[in-house]
Amino acid sequence: MSPLAWLLSLPVRGYRAVFSPWVGHNCRYHPTCSAYAMEALQKHGGIKGGYLALRRILRCHPWGKSGVDNVPD
């Protein structure tokens, strides 16, 4: 993982450690947004992976779609 990707993964890791157990498993997509973000950062690095993660988080709203949404290759 690149240094930028590692830096961007810190808030995701913090969310998974602190807030995720309280929020529960209510994600509209599979994999969850945090798992998607970690995979995108590992696969694509900080810039493209961060963009993909942000785009996914912005799509997760009550009027959005749901289902399987894997990280593109």
PDB file of N, H, CA, C and O in Angstrom:
ATOM      1  N   MET A   1       0.850  -1.167   0.000  1.00  0.00           N
ATOM      2  CA  MET A   1       0.000   0.000   0.000  1.00  0.00           C
ATOM      3  C   MET A   1       0.899   1.235   0.000  1.00  0.00           C
ATOM      4  O   MET A   1       1.857   1.319   0.768  1.00  0.00           O
ATOM      5  N   SER A   2       0.582   2.171  -0.855  1.00  0.00           N
ATOM      6  H   SER A   2      -0.196   2.103  -1.478  1.00  0.00           H
ATOM      7  CA  SER A   2       1.381   3.392  -0.947  1.00  0.00           C
ATOM      8  C   SER A   2       1.203   4.247   0.315  1.00  0.00           C
ATOM      9  O   SER A   2       0.228   4.070   1.045  1.00  0.00           O
ATOM     10  N   PRO A   3       2.126   5.160   0.575  1.00  0.00           N
ATOM     11  CA  PRO A   3       1.988   6.001   1.772  1.00  0.00           C
ATOM     12  C   PRO A   3       0.695   6.824   1.788  1.00  0.00           C
ATOM     13  O   PRO A   3       0.080   6.983   2.842  1.00  0.00           O
ATOM     14  N   LEU A   4       0.280   7.347   0.630  1.00  0.00           N
ATOM     15  H   LEU A   4       0.780   7.217  -0.226  1.00  0.00           H
ATOM     16  CA  LEU A   4      -0.968   8.104   0.580  1.00  0.00           C
ATOM     17  C   LEU A   4      -2.170   7.201   0.856  1.00  0.00           C
ATOM     18  O   LEU A   4      -3.088   7.592   1.577  1.00  0.00           O
ATOM     19  N   ALA A   5      -2.166   6.000   0.289  1.00  0.00           N
ATOM     20  H   ALA A   5      -1.420   5.682  -0.296  1.00  0.00           H
ATOM     21  CA  ALA A   5      -3.254   5.059   0.534  1.00  0.00           C
ATOM     22  C   ALA A   5      -3.300   4.662   2.006  1.00  0.00           C
ATOM     23  O   ALA A   5      -4.378   4.537   2.587  1.00  0.00           O
ATOM     24  N   TRP A   6      -2.140   4.468   2.602  1.00  0.00           N
ATOM     25  H   TRP A   6      -1.264   4.570   2.131  1.00  0.00           H
ATOM     26  CA  TRP A   6      -2.094   4.132   4.027  1.00  0.00           C
ATOM     27  C   TRP A   6      -2.674   5.267   4.867  1.00  0.00           C
ATOM     28  O   TRP A   6      -3.424   5.028   5.814  1.00  0.00           O
ATOM     29  N   LEU A   7      -2.323   6.497   4.515  1.00  0.00           N
ATOM     30  H   LEU A   7      -1.714   6.691   3.745  1.00  0.00           H
ATOM     31  CA  LEU A   7      -2.834   7.653   5.237  1.00  0.00           C
ATOM     32  C   LEU A   7      -4.352   7.770   5.086  1.00  0.00           C
ATOM     33  O   LEU A   7      -5.051   8.069   6.054  1.00  0.00           O
ATOM     34  N   LEU A   8      -4.858   7.538   3.885  1.00  0.00           N
ATOM     35  H   LEU A   8      -4.290   7.295   3.099  1.00  0.00           H
ATOM     36  CA  LEU A   8      -6.298   7.598   3.653  1.00  0.00           C
ATOM     37  C   LEU A   8      -7.042   6.441   4.304  1.00  0.00           C
ATOM     38  O   LEU A   8      -8.241   6.543   4.563  1.00  0.00           O
ATOM     39  N   SER A   9      -6.340   5.339   4.573  1.00  0.00           N
ATOM     40  H   SER A   9      -5.366   5.257   4.363  1.00  0.00           H
ATOM     41  CA  SER A   9      -6.996   4.195   5.213  1.00  0.00           C
ATOM     42  C   SER A   9      -7.161   4.382   6.722  1.00  0.00           C
ATOM     43  O   SER A   9      -7.936   3.657   7.346  1.00  0.00           O
ATOM     44  N   LEU A  10      -6.452   5.335   7.316  1.00  0.00           N
ATOM     45  H   LEU A  10      -5.823   5.923   6.809  1.00  0.00           H
ATOM     46  CA  LEU A  10      -6.560   5.540   8.769  1.00  0.00           C
ATOM     47  C   LEU A  10      -7.981   5.899   9.229  1.00  0.00           C
ATOM     48  O   LEU A  10      -8.458   5.306  10.197  1.00  0.00           O
ATOM     49  N   PRO A  11      -8.677   6.845   8.576  1.00  0.00           N
ATOM     50  CA  PRO A  11     -10.063   7.098   9.008  1.00  0.00           C
ATOM     51  C   PRO A  11     -10.975   5.892   8.819  1.00  0.00           C
ATOM     52  O   PRO A  11     -11.890   5.679   9.614  1.00  0.00           O
ATOM     53  N   VAL A  12     -10.738   5.106   7.783  1.00  0.00           N
ATOM     54  H   VAL A  12      -9.994   5.278   7.137  1.00  0.00           H
ATOM     55  CA  VAL A  12     -11.550   3.911   7.548  1.00  0.00           C
ATOM     56  C   VAL A  12     -11.305   2.906   8.662  1.00  0.00           C
ATOM     57  O   VAL A  12     -12.249   2.310   9.182  1.00  0.00           O
ATOM     58  N   ARG A  13     -10.045   2.716   9.031  1.00  0.00           N
ATOM     59  H   ARG A  13      -9.278   3.200   8.609  1.00  0.00           H
ATOM     60  CA  ARG A  13      -9.723   1.795  10.128  1.00  0.00           C
ATOM     61  C   ARG A  13     -10.302   2.284  11.440  1.00  0.00           C
ATOM     62  O   ARG A  13     -10.775   1.484  12.247  1.00  0.00           O
ATOM     63  N   GLY A  14     -10.271   3.604  11.665  1.00  0.00           N
ATOM     64  H   GLY A  14      -9.887   4.254  11.010  1.00  0.00           H
ATOM     65  CA  GLY A  14     -10.869   4.174  12.868  1.00  0.00           C
ATOM     66  C   GLY A  14     -12.365   3.952  12.906  1.00  0.00           C
ATOM     67  O   GLY A  14     -12.920   3.604  13.948  1.00  0.00           O
ATOM     68  N   TYR A  15     -13.028   4.154  11.762  1.00  0.00           N
ATOM     69  H   TYR A  15     -12.577   4.436  10.915  1.00  0.00           H
ATOM     70  CA  TYR A  15     -14.470   3.910  11.686  1.00  0.00           C
ATOM     71  C   TYR A  15     -14.783   2.449  11.998  1.00  0.00           C
ATOM     72  O   TYR A  15     -15.705   2.155  12.760  1.00  0.00           O
ATOM     73  N   ARG A  16     -14.012   1.534  11.408  1.00  0.00           N
ATOM     74  H   ARG A  16     -13.263   1.772  10.790  1.00  0.00           H
ATOM     75  CA  ARG A  16     -14.262   0.113  11.617  1.00  0.00           C
ATOM     76  C   ARG A  16     -14.037  -0.301  13.067  1.00  0.00           C
ATOM     77  O   ARG A  16     -14.708  -1.207  13.561  1.00  0.00           O
ATOM     78  N   ALA A  17     -13.103   0.352  13.754  1.00  0.00           N
ATOM     79  H   ALA A  17     -12.558   1.089  13.352  1.00  0.00           H
ATOM     80  CA  ALA A  17     -12.801   0.001  15.138  1.00  0.00           C
ATOM     81  C   ALA A  17     -13.781   0.626  16.122  1.00  0.00           C
ATOM     82  O   ALA A  17     -14.148  -0.004  17.114  1.00  0.00           O
ATOM     83  N   VAL A  18     -14.211   1.869  15.855  1.00  0.00           N
ATOM     84  H   VAL A  18     -13.912   2.380  15.049  1.00  0.00           H
ATOM     85  CA  VAL A  18     -15.014   2.597  16.834  1.00  0.00           C
ATOM     86  C   VAL A  18     -16.504   2.586  16.513  1.00  0.00           C
ATOM     87  O   VAL A  18     -17.314   2.184  17.349  1.00  0.00           O
ATOM     88  N   PHE A  19     -16.872   3.020  15.319  1.00  0.00           N
ATOM     89  H   PHE A  19     -16.215   3.347  14.639  1.00  0.00           H
ATOM     90  CA  PHE A  19     -18.287   3.229  15.013  1.00  0.00           C
ATOM     91  C   PHE A  19     -18.995   2.020  14.420  1.00  0.00           C
ATOM     92  O   PHE A  19     -20.183   1.822  14.674  1.00  0.00           O
ATOM     93  N   SER A  20     -18.310   1.225  13.653  1.00  0.00           N
ATOM     94  H   SER A  20     -17.345   1.386  13.446  1.00  0.00           H
ATOM     95  CA  SER A  20     -18.946   0.103  12.976  1.00  0.00           C
ATOM     96  C   SER A  20     -19.646  -0.870  13.934  1.00  0.00           C
ATOM     97  O   SER A  20     -20.743  -1.328  13.612  1.00  0.00           O
ATOM     98  N   PRO A  21     -19.071  -1.206  15.083  1.00  0.00           N
ATOM     99  CA  PRO A  21     -19.802  -2.103  15.993  1.00  0.00           C
ATOM    100  C   PRO A  21     -21.111  -1.497  16.514  1.00  0.00           C
ATOM    101  O   PRO A  21     -22.058  -2.233  16.793  1.00  0.00           O
ATOM    102  N   TRP A  22     -21.177  -0.185  16.646  1.00  0.00           N
ATOM    103  H   TRP A  22     -20.408   0.413  16.419  1.00  0.00           H
ATOM    104  CA  TRP A  22     -22.401   0.456  17.147  1.00  0.00           C
ATOM    105  C   TRP A  22     -23.444   0.610  16.055  1.00  0.00           C
ATOM    106  O   TRP A  22     -24.640   0.463  16.310  1.00  0.00           O
ATOM    107  N   VAL A  23     -22.998   0.905  14.838  1.00  0.00           N
ATOM    108  H   VAL A  23     -22.027   1.024  14.631  1.00  0.00           H
ATOM    109  CA  VAL A  23     -23.925   1.127  13.737  1.00  0.00           C
ATOM    110  C   VAL A  23     -24.589  -0.181  13.321  1.00  0.00           C
ATOM    111  O   VAL A  23     -25.768  -0.192  12.965  1.00  0.00           O
ATOM    112  N   GLY A  24     -23.861  -1.256  13.361  1.00  0.00           N
ATOM    113  H   GLY A  24     -22.903  -1.247  13.650  1.00  0.00           H
ATOM    114  CA  GLY A  24     -24.407  -2.543  12.953  1.00  0.00           C
ATOM    115  C   GLY A  24     -24.145  -2.813  11.484  1.00  0.00           C
ATOM    116  O   GLY A  24     -23.403  -2.084  10.826  1.00  0.00           O
ATOM    117  N   HIS A  25     -24.753  -3.856  10.988  1.00  0.00           N
ATOM    118  H   HIS A  25     -25.355  -4.448  11.523  1.00  0.00           H
ATOM    119  CA  HIS A  25     -24.542  -4.286   9.605  1.00  0.00           C
ATOM    120  C   HIS A  25     -25.763  -3.900   8.779  1.00  0.00           C
ATOM    121  O   HIS A  25     -26.597  -4.741   8.443  1.00  0.00           O
ATOM    122  N   ASN A  26     -25.851  -2.615   8.461  1.00  0.00           N
ATOM    123  H   ASN A  26     -25.174  -1.932   8.735  1.00  0.00           H
ATOM    124  CA  ASN A  26     -26.992  -2.102   7.717  1.00  0.00           C
ATOM    125  C   ASN A  26     -26.611  -1.579   6.345  1.00  0.00           C
ATOM    126  O   ASN A  26     -27.357  -0.795   5.759  1.00  0.00           O
ATOM    127  N   CYS A  27     -25.493  -1.986   5.833  1.00  0.00           N
ATOM    128  H   CYS A  27     -24.887  -2.623   6.309  1.00  0.00           H
ATOM    129  CA  CYS A  27     -25.015  -1.433   4.569  1.00  0.00           C
ATOM    130  C   CYS A  27     -25.902  -1.892   3.418  1.00  0.00           C
ATOM    131  O   CYS A  27     -26.359  -3.035   3.385  1.00  0.00           O
ATOM    132  N   ARG A  28     -26.135  -0.982   2.477  1.00  0.00           N
ATOM    133  H   ARG A  28     -25.764  -0.054   2.504  1.00  0.00           H
ATOM    134  CA  ARG A  28     -26.974  -1.265   1.317  1.00  0.00           C
ATOM    135  C   ARG A  28     -26.233  -2.109   0.282  1.00  0.00           C
ATOM    136  O   ARG A  28     -26.853  -2.795  -0.530  1.00  0.00           O
ATOM    137  N   TYR A  29     -24.935  -2.054   0.319  1.00  0.00           N
ATOM    138  H   TYR A  29     -24.432  -1.497   0.979  1.00  0.00           H
ATOM    139  CA  TYR A  29     -24.113  -2.729  -0.679  1.00  0.00           C
ATOM    140  C   TYR A  29     -23.340  -3.883  -0.053  1.00  0.00           C
ATOM    141  O   TYR A  29     -23.163  -3.963   1.162  1.00  0.00           O
ATOM    142  N   HIS A  30     -22.890  -4.767  -0.928  1.00  0.00           N
ATOM    143  H   HIS A  30     -23.034  -4.702  -1.916  1.00  0.00           H
ATOM    144  CA  HIS A  30     -21.968  -5.812  -0.511  1.00  0.00           C
ATOM    145  C   HIS A  30     -20.779  -5.750  -1.451  1.00  0.00           C
ATOM    146  O   HIS A  30     -20.994  -5.826  -2.661  1.00  0.00           O
ATOM    147  N   PRO A  31     -19.570  -5.622  -1.004  1.00  0.00           N
ATOM    148  CA  PRO A  31     -19.088  -5.509   0.374  1.00  0.00           C
ATOM    149  C   PRO A  31     -19.463  -4.156   0.979  1.00  0.00           C
ATOM    150  O   PRO A  31     -19.875  -3.236   0.272  1.00  0.00           O
ATOM    151  N   THR A  32     -19.314  -4.056   2.284  1.00  0.00           N
ATOM    152  H   THR A  32     -18.979  -4.803   2.858  1.00  0.00           H
ATOM    153  CA  THR A  32     -19.655  -2.816   2.974  1.00  0.00           C
ATOM    154  C   THR A  32     -18.774  -1.679   2.462  1.00  0.00           C
ATOM    155  O   THR A  32     -17.745  -1.916   1.829  1.00  0.00           O
ATOM    156  N   CYS A  33     -19.182  -0.465   2.736  1.00  0.00           N
ATOM    157  H   CYS A  33     -20.018  -0.273   3.249  1.00  0.00           H
ATOM    158  CA  CYS A  33     -18.437   0.700   2.239  1.00  0.00           C
ATOM    159  C   CYS A  33     -17.010   0.730   2.793  1.00  0.00           C
ATOM    160  O   CYS A  33     -16.079   1.094   2.074  1.00  0.00           O
ATOM    161  N   SER A  34     -16.830   0.354   4.056  1.00  0.00           N
ATOM    162  H   SER A  34     -17.586   0.059   4.639  1.00  0.00           H
ATOM    163  CA  SER A  34     -15.478   0.376   4.622  1.00  0.00           C
ATOM    164  C   SER A  34     -14.607  -0.718   4.001  1.00  0.00           C
ATOM    165  O   SER A  34     -13.426  -0.490   3.739  1.00  0.00           O
ATOM    166  N   ALA A  35     -15.171  -1.891   3.765  1.00  0.00           N
ATOM    167  H   ALA A  35     -16.130  -2.076   3.978  1.00  0.00           H
ATOM    168  CA  ALA A  35     -14.403  -2.957   3.114  1.00  0.00           C
ATOM    169  C   ALA A  35     -14.083  -2.570   1.672  1.00  0.00           C
ATOM    170  O   ALA A  35     -12.989  -2.848   1.182  1.00  0.00           O
ATOM    171  N   TYR A  36     -15.031  -1.931   0.994  1.00  0.00           N
ATOM    172  H   TYR A  36     -15.921  -1.705   1.392  1.00  0.00           H
ATOM    173  CA  TYR A  36     -14.808  -1.447  -0.370  1.00  0.00           C
ATOM    174  C   TYR A  36     -13.677  -0.430  -0.393  1.00  0.00           C
ATOM    175  O   TYR A  36     -12.801  -0.486  -1.257  1.00  0.00           O
ATOM    176  N   ALA A  37     -13.696   0.502   0.560  1.00  0.00           N
ATOM    177  H   ALA A  37     -14.407   0.548   1.262  1.00  0.00           H
ATOM    178  CA  ALA A  37     -12.666   1.539   0.613  1.00  0.00           C
ATOM    179  C   ALA A  37     -11.286   0.927   0.841  1.00  0.00           C
ATOM    180  O   ALA A  37     -10.323   1.317   0.181  1.00  0.00           O
ATOM    181  N   MET A  38     -11.181  -0.015   1.754  1.00  0.00           N
ATOM    182  H   MET A  38     -11.963  -0.332   2.290  1.00  0.00           H
ATOM    183  CA  MET A  38      -9.882  -0.646   2.019  1.00  0.00           C
ATOM    184  C   MET A  38      -9.387  -1.403   0.794  1.00  0.00           C
ATOM    185  O   MET A  38      -8.205  -1.329   0.458  1.00  0.00           O
ATOM    186  N   GLU A  39     -10.276  -2.130   0.123  1.00  0.00           N
ATOM    187  H   GLU A  39     -11.237  -2.190   0.395  1.00  0.00           H
ATOM    188  CA  GLU A  39      -9.872  -2.876  -1.065  1.00  0.00           C
ATOM    189  C   GLU A  39      -9.480  -1.932  -2.201  1.00  0.00           C
ATOM    190  O   GLU A  39      -8.507  -2.190  -2.910  1.00  0.00           O
ATOM    191  N   ALA A  40     -10.226  -0.844  -2.378  1.00  0.00           N
ATOM    192  H   ALA A  40     -11.016  -0.635  -1.802  1.00  0.00           H
ATOM    193  CA  ALA A  40      -9.908   0.122  -3.431  1.00  0.00           C
ATOM    194  C   ALA A  40      -8.551   0.774  -3.174  1.00  0.00           C
ATOM    195  O   ALA A  40      -7.770   0.971  -4.105  1.00  0.00           O
ATOM    196  N   LEU A  41      -8.270   1.106  -1.922  1.00  0.00           N
ATOM    197  H   LEU A  41      -8.905   0.946  -1.166  1.00  0.00           H
ATOM    198  CA  LEU A  41      -6.987   1.718  -1.595  1.00  0.00           C
ATOM    199  C   LEU A  41      -5.839   0.734  -1.800  1.00  0.00           C
ATOM    200  O   LEU A  41      -4.764   1.128  -2.251  1.00  0.00           O
ATOM    201  N   GLN A  42      -6.050  -0.532  -1.476  1.00  0.00           N
ATOM    202  H   GLN A  42      -6.923  -0.853  -1.109  1.00  0.00           H
ATOM    203  CA  GLN A  42      -4.998  -1.531  -1.669  1.00  0.00           C
ATOM    204  C   GLN A  42      -4.761  -1.815  -3.146  1.00  0.00           C
ATOM    205  O   GLN A  42      -3.615  -1.956  -3.575  1.00  0.00           O
ATOM    206  N   LYS A  43      -5.843  -1.901  -3.933  1.00  0.00           N
ATOM    207  H   LYS A  43      -6.774  -1.786  -3.584  1.00  0.00           H
ATOM    208  CA  LYS A  43      -5.728  -2.236  -5.347  1.00  0.00           C
ATOM    209  C   LYS A  43      -5.210  -1.080  -6.193  1.00  0.00           C
ATOM    210  O   LYS A  43      -4.349  -1.271  -7.053  1.00  0.00           O
ATOM    211  N   HIS A  44      -5.737   0.124  -5.948  1.00  0.00           N
ATOM    212  H   HIS A  44      -6.436   0.279  -5.249  1.00  0.00           H
ATOM    213  CA  HIS A  44      -5.509   1.233  -6.860  1.00  0.00           C
ATOM    214  C   HIS A  44      -4.659   2.366  -6.297  1.00  0.00           C
ATOM    215  O   HIS A  44      -4.362   3.322  -7.013  1.00  0.00           O
ATOM    216  N   GLY A  45      -4.267   2.278  -5.043  1.00  0.00           N
ATOM    217  H   GLY A  45      -4.509   1.502  -4.462  1.00  0.00           H
ATOM    218  CA  GLY A  45      -3.444   3.335  -4.476  1.00  0.00           C
ATOM    219  C   GLY A  45      -4.274   4.481  -3.924  1.00  0.00           C
ATOM    220  O   GLY A  45      -5.502   4.411  -3.861  1.00  0.00           O
ATOM    221  N   GLY A  46      -3.576   5.538  -3.525  1.00  0.00           N
ATOM    222  H   GLY A  46      -2.579   5.595  -3.575  1.00  0.00           H
ATOM    223  CA  GLY A  46      -4.221   6.633  -2.823  1.00  0.00           C
ATOM    224  C   GLY A  46      -5.136   7.494  -3.665  1.00  0.00           C
ATOM    225  O   GLY A  46      -6.227   7.852  -3.220  1.00  0.00           O
ATOM    226  N   ILE A  47      -4.715   7.834  -4.874  1.00  0.00           N
ATOM    227  H   ILE A  47      -3.830   7.542  -5.235  1.00  0.00           H
ATOM    228  CA  ILE A  47      -5.502   8.785  -5.660  1.00  0.00           C
ATOM    229  C   ILE A  47      -6.745   8.116  -6.250  1.00  0.00           C
ATOM    230  O   ILE A  47      -7.865   8.539  -5.963  1.00  0.00           O
ATOM    231  N   LYS A  48      -6.565   7.092  -7.058  1.00  0.00           N
ATOM    232  H   LYS A  48      -5.655   6.749  -7.291  1.00  0.00           H
ATOM    233  CA  LYS A  48      -7.717   6.436  -7.680  1.00  0.00           C
ATOM    234  C   LYS A  48      -8.536   5.673  -6.646  1.00  0.00           C
ATOM    235  O   LYS A  48      -9.766   5.688  -6.699  1.00  0.00           O
ATOM    236  N   GLY A  49      -7.868   5.007  -5.705  1.00  0.00           N
ATOM    237  H   GLY A  49      -6.869   4.995  -5.662  1.00  0.00           H
ATOM    238  CA  GLY A  49      -8.594   4.285  -4.656  1.00  0.00           C
ATOM    239  C   GLY A  49      -9.389   5.214  -3.763  1.00  0.00           C
ATOM    240  O   GLY A  49     -10.507   4.893  -3.362  1.00  0.00           O
ATOM    241  N   GLY A  50      -8.812   6.375  -3.447  1.00  0.00           N
ATOM    242  H   GLY A  50      -7.903   6.637  -3.772  1.00  0.00           H
ATOM    243  CA  GLY A  50      -9.533   7.367  -2.655  1.00  0.00           C
ATOM    244  C   GLY A  50     -10.739   7.908  -3.402  1.00  0.00           C
ATOM    245  O   GLY A  50     -11.799   8.125  -2.814  1.00  0.00           O
ATOM    246  N   TYR A  51     -10.574   8.125  -4.705  1.00  0.00           N
ATOM    247  H   TYR A  51      -9.713   7.949  -5.183  1.00  0.00           H
ATOM    248  CA  TYR A  51     -11.694   8.588  -5.539  1.00  0.00           C
ATOM    249  C   TYR A  51     -12.809   7.549  -5.562  1.00  0.00           C
ATOM    250  O   TYR A  51     -13.980   7.891  -5.397  1.00  0.00           O
ATOM    251  N   LEU A  52     -12.451   6.280  -5.768  1.00  0.00           N
ATOM    252  H   LEU A  52     -11.499   6.003  -5.902  1.00  0.00           H
ATOM    253  CA  LEU A  52     -13.461   5.218  -5.808  1.00  0.00           C
ATOM    254  C   LEU A  52     -14.181   5.086  -4.471  1.00  0.00           C
ATOM    255  O   LEU A  52     -15.398   4.904  -4.436  1.00  0.00           O
ATOM    256  N   ALA A  53     -13.437   5.178  -3.372  1.00  0.00           N
ATOM    257  H   ALA A  53     -12.449   5.326  -3.400  1.00  0.00           H
ATOM    258  CA  ALA A  53     -14.043   5.076  -2.047  1.00  0.00           C
ATOM    259  C   ALA A  53     -14.989   6.239  -1.785  1.00  0.00           C
ATOM    260  O   ALA A  53     -16.089   6.038  -1.271  1.00  0.00           O
ATOM    261  N   LEU A  54     -14.577   7.445  -2.129  1.00  0.00           N
ATOM    262  H   LEU A  54     -13.683   7.608  -2.546  1.00  0.00           H
ATOM    263  CA  LEU A  54     -15.426   8.622  -1.928  1.00  0.00           C
ATOM    264  C   LEU A  54     -16.683   8.535  -2.782  1.00  0.00           C
ATOM    265  O   LEU A  54     -17.777   8.857  -2.320  1.00  0.00           O
ATOM    266  N   ARG A  55     -16.524   8.100  -4.027  1.00  0.00           N
ATOM    267  H   ARG A  55     -15.635   7.838  -4.402  1.00  0.00           H
ATOM    268  CA  ARG A  55     -17.677   7.945  -4.915  1.00  0.00           C
ATOM    269  C   ARG A  55     -18.675   6.929  -4.363  1.00  0.00           C
ATOM    270  O   ARG A  55     -19.886   7.135  -4.443  1.00  0.00           O
ATOM    271  N   ARG A  56     -18.165   5.839  -3.808  1.00  0.00           N
ATOM    272  H   ARG A  56     -17.181   5.672  -3.743  1.00  0.00           H
ATOM    273  CA  ARG A  56     -19.038   4.816  -3.226  1.00  0.00           C
ATOM    274  C   ARG A  56     -19.770   5.347  -2.004  1.00  0.00           C
ATOM    275  O   ARG A  56     -20.964   5.097  -1.844  1.00  0.00           O
ATOM    276  N   ILE A  57     -19.070   6.080  -1.136  1.00  0.00           N
ATOM    277  H   ILE A  57     -18.099   6.283  -1.267  1.00  0.00           H
ATOM    278  CA  ILE A  57     -19.705   6.629   0.065  1.00  0.00           C
ATOM    279  C   ILE A  57     -20.792   7.628  -0.319  1.00  0.00           C
ATOM    280  O   ILE A  57     -21.840   7.679   0.325  1.00  0.00           O
ATOM    281  N   LEU A  58     -20.555   8.417  -1.355  1.00  0.00           N
ATOM    282  H   LEU A  58     -19.704   8.376  -1.878  1.00  0.00           H
ATOM    283  CA  LEU A  58     -21.568   9.381  -1.791  1.00  0.00           C
ATOM    284  C   LEU A  58     -22.785   8.711  -2.416  1.00  0.00           C
ATOM    285  O   LEU A  58     -23.871   9.290  -2.414  1.00  0.00           O
ATOM    286  N   ARG A  59     -22.628   7.508  -2.947  1.00  0.00           N
ATOM    287  H   ARG A  59     -21.746   7.037  -2.948  1.00  0.00           H
ATOM    288  CA  ARG A  59     -23.769   6.779  -3.515  1.00  0.00           C
ATOM    289  C   ARG A  59     -24.605   6.089  -2.442  1.00  0.00           C
ATOM    290  O   ARG A  59     -25.716   5.642  -2.727  1.00  0.00           O
ATOM    291  N   CYS A  60     -24.108   5.996  -1.247  1.00  0.00           N
ATOM    292  H   CYS A  60     -23.206   6.359  -1.016  1.00  0.00           H
ATOM    293  CA  CYS A  60     -24.809   5.275  -0.176  1.00  0.00           C
ATOM    294  C   CYS A  60     -25.754   6.250   0.542  1.00  0.00           C
ATOM    295  O   CYS A  60     -25.372   6.901   1.515  1.00  0.00           O
ATOM    296  N   HIS A  61     -26.969   6.335   0.051  1.00  0.00           N
ATOM    297  H   HIS A  61     -27.279   5.807  -0.739  1.00  0.00           H
ATOM    298  CA  HIS A  61     -27.981   7.192   0.643  1.00  0.00           C
ATOM    299  C   HIS A  61     -29.345   6.511   0.470  1.00  0.00           C
ATOM    300  O   HIS A  61     -29.447   5.540  -0.280  1.00  0.00           O
ATOM    301  N   PRO A  62     -30.381   6.991   1.138  1.00  0.00           N
ATOM    302  CA  PRO A  62     -31.678   6.306   1.097  1.00  0.00           C
ATOM    303  C   PRO A  62     -32.266   6.142  -0.301  1.00  0.00           C
ATOM    304  O   PRO A  62     -33.041   5.211  -0.518  1.00  0.00           O
ATOM    305  N   TRP A  63     -31.935   6.996  -1.245  1.00  0.00           N
ATOM    306  H   TRP A  63     -31.305   7.753  -1.068  1.00  0.00           H
ATOM    307  CA  TRP A  63     -32.495   6.909  -2.584  1.00  0.00           C
ATOM    308  C   TRP A  63     -31.562   6.206  -3.555  1.00  0.00           C
ATOM    309  O   TRP A  63     -31.851   6.130  -4.749  1.00  0.00           O
ATOM    310  N   GLY A  64     -30.453   5.694  -3.056  1.00  0.00           N
ATOM    311  H   GLY A  64     -30.218   5.755  -2.085  1.00  0.00           H
ATOM    312  CA  GLY A  64     -29.474   5.029  -3.910  1.00  0.00           C
ATOM    313  C   GLY A  64     -29.846   3.583  -4.184  1.00  0.00           C
ATOM    314  O   GLY A  64     -30.837   3.059  -3.676  1.00  0.00           O
ATOM    315  N   LYS A  65     -29.033   2.972  -4.989  1.00  0.00           N
ATOM    316  H   LYS A  65     -28.228   3.397  -5.402  1.00  0.00           H
ATOM    317  CA  LYS A  65     -29.234   1.556  -5.321  1.00  0.00           C
ATOM    318  C   LYS A  65     -28.675   0.693  -4.209  1.00  0.00           C
ATOM    319  O   LYS A  65     -28.151   1.200  -3.217  1.00  0.00           O
ATOM    320  N   SER A  66     -28.790  -0.610  -4.381  1.00  0.00           N
ATOM    321  H   SER A  66     -29.216  -1.021  -5.187  1.00  0.00           H
ATOM    322  CA  SER A  66     -28.221  -1.563  -3.435  1.00  0.00           C
ATOM    323  C   SER A  66     -27.785  -2.798  -4.199  1.00  0.00           C
ATOM    324  O   SER A  66     -28.062  -2.924  -5.392  1.00  0.00           O
ATOM    325  N   GLY A  67     -27.108  -3.706  -3.522  1.00  0.00           N
ATOM    326  H   GLY A  67     -26.883  -3.603  -2.553  1.00  0.00           H
ATOM    327  CA  GLY A  67     -26.680  -4.944  -4.153  1.00  0.00           C
ATOM    328  C   GLY A  67     -25.172  -5.107  -4.113  1.00  0.00           C
ATOM    329  O   GLY A  67     -24.480  -4.477  -3.313  1.00  0.00           O
ATOM    330  N   VAL A  68     -24.685  -5.958  -4.986  1.00  0.00           N
ATOM    331  H   VAL A  68     -25.248  -6.470  -5.636  1.00  0.00           H
ATOM    332  CA  VAL A  68     -23.255  -6.251  -5.050  1.00  0.00           C
ATOM    333  C   VAL A  68     -22.567  -5.167  -5.875  1.00  0.00           C
ATOM    334  O   VAL A  68     -22.989  -4.866  -6.991  1.00  0.00           O
ATOM    335  N   ASP A  69     -21.517  -4.591  -5.325  1.00  0.00           N
ATOM    336  H   ASP A  69     -21.174  -4.836  -4.418  1.00  0.00           H
ATOM    337  CA  ASP A  69     -20.753  -3.537  -5.987  1.00  0.00           C
ATOM    338  C   ASP A  69     -19.277  -3.764  -5.669  1.00  0.00           C
ATOM    339  O   ASP A  69     -18.766  -3.258  -4.671  1.00  0.00           O
ATOM    340  N   ASN A  70     -18.611  -4.513  -6.508  1.00  0.00           N
ATOM    341  H   ASN A  70     -19.026  -4.925  -7.320  1.00  0.00           H
ATOM    342  CA  ASN A  70     -17.207  -4.832  -6.281  1.00  0.00           C
ATOM    343  C   ASN A  70     -16.307  -3.729  -6.818  1.00  0.00           C
ATOM    344  O   ASN A  70     -16.710  -2.940  -7.673  1.00  0.00           O
ATOM    345  N   VAL A  71     -15.102  -3.686  -6.312  1.00  0.00           N
ATOM    346  H   VAL A  71     -14.774  -4.327  -5.618  1.00  0.00           H
ATOM    347  CA  VAL A  71     -14.097  -2.719  -6.766  1.00  0.00           C
ATOM    348  C   VAL A  71     -13.699  -3.098  -8.195  1.00  0.00           C
ATOM    349  O   VAL A  71     -13.376  -4.256  -8.460  1.00  0.00           O
ATOM    350  N   PRO A  72     -13.723  -2.120  -9.124  1.00  0.00           N
ATOM    351  CA  PRO A  72     -13.323  -2.447 -10.502  1.00  0.00           C
ATOM    352  C   PRO A  72     -11.834  -2.745 -10.593  1.00  0.00           C
ATOM    353  O   PRO A  72     -11.037  -2.287  -9.774  1.00  0.00           O
ATOM    354  N   ASP A  73     -11.480  -3.522 -11.605  1.00  0.00           N
ATOM    355  H   ASP A  73     -12.127  -3.894 -12.270  1.00  0.00           H
ATOM    356  CA  ASP A  73     -10.065  -3.855 -11.822  1.00  0.00           C
ATOM    357  C   ASP A  73      -9.309  -2.752 -12.483  1.00  0.00           C
ATOM    358  O   ASP A  73      -8.111  -2.886 -12.729  1.00  0.00           O
TER     359      ASP A  73
END
